[in-house]
Amino acid sequence: MGKWGLFFLSIGCLMIIFAADAKSGTYDFLSLVTAGFLIVLSIVMIRKEKQHKLSKDQVE
């Protein structure tokens, strides 16, 4: 799960970079929304995995 979170985080960051149009100075709004969604999703996945590992270590 943590690996998938990092994967989605990197894809989201790449989408932010490629959403910009340097010639006109505009951004593709749909790509920015999708990138934001992927970044939020990855943060949730990483935090959930981290909490799961912490609770697993406390039980043992």
Kinemage of the C-alpha trace (Angstrom):
@kinemage 1
@onewidth
@group {chain A} dominant
@subgroup {mainchain}
@vectorlist {calphas} color= white
{ca met a 1} P 0.000 0.000 0.000
{ca gly a 2} L 2.817 2.409 0.816
{ca lys a 3} L 4.485 1.764 -2.520
{ca trp a 4} L 1.256 2.555 -4.361
{ca gly a 5} L 0.943 5.774 -2.376
{ca leu a 6} L 4.397 6.883 -3.444
{ca phe a 7} L 3.612 5.899 -7.026
{ca phe a 8} L 0.428 7.998 -7.086
{ca leu a 9} L 2.298 10.889 -5.462
{ca ser a 10} L 4.937 10.868 -8.177
{ca ile a 11} L 2.307 10.647 -10.933
{ca gly a 12} L 0.427 13.577 -9.391
{ca cys a 13} L 3.572 15.703 -9.242
{ca leu a 14} L 4.402 14.893 -12.861
{ca met a 15} L 0.875 15.850 -13.889
{ca ile a 16} L 1.270 19.239 -12.204
{ca ile a 17} L 4.492 19.825 -14.107
{ca phe a 18} L 2.977 18.864 -17.463
{ca ala a 19} L -0.285 20.790 -16.883
{ca ala a 20} L 1.504 24.097 -17.439
{ca asp a 21} L 1.753 25.670 -20.868
{ca ala a 22} L 4.857 27.850 -20.932
{ca lys a 23} L 4.015 29.687 -24.150
{ca ser a 24} L 0.626 30.991 -23.069
{ca gly a 25} L 1.209 30.916 -19.306
{ca thr a 26} L -1.934 28.905 -18.602
{ca tyr a 27} L -2.702 25.657 -16.836
{ca asp a 28} L -4.918 22.788 -17.871
{ca phe a 29} L -7.543 22.843 -15.111
{ca leu a 30} L -8.633 19.211 -15.503
{ca ser a 31} L -5.045 17.987 -15.200
{ca leu a 32} L -4.546 20.094 -12.084
{ca val a 33} L -7.694 18.691 -10.466
{ca thr a 34} L -6.654 15.142 -11.329
{ca ala a 35} L -3.148 15.746 -9.995
{ca gly a 36} L -4.530 17.209 -6.770
{ca phe a 37} L -6.801 14.198 -6.344
{ca leu a 38} L -3.891 11.797 -6.847
{ca ile a 39} L -1.726 13.688 -4.365
{ca val a 40} L -4.452 13.709 -1.702
{ca leu a 41} L -5.165 10.032 -2.353
{ca ser a 42} L -1.489 9.149 -1.995
{ca ile a 43} L -1.151 11.097 1.269
{ca val a 44} L -4.162 9.259 2.693
{ca met a 45} L -2.749 5.900 1.588
{ca ile a 46} L 0.694 6.600 3.058
{ca arg a 47} L -0.724 7.821 6.382
{ca lys a 48} L -3.052 4.813 6.620
{ca glu a 49} L -0.162 2.421 6.023
{ca lys a 50} L 1.960 4.252 8.586
{ca gln a 51} L -0.803 4.051 11.222
{ca his a 52} L -1.303 0.373 10.459
{ca lys a 53} L 2.405 -0.339 10.982
{ca leu a 54} L 2.469 1.650 14.241
{ca ser a 55} L -0.546 -0.191 15.647
{ca lys a 56} L 0.924 -3.526 14.564
{ca asp a 57} L 4.199 -2.739 16.355
{ca gln a 58} L 2.372 -1.767 19.572
{ca val a 59} L 0.458 -5.065 19.686
{ca glu a 60} L 3.621 -7.161 19.461
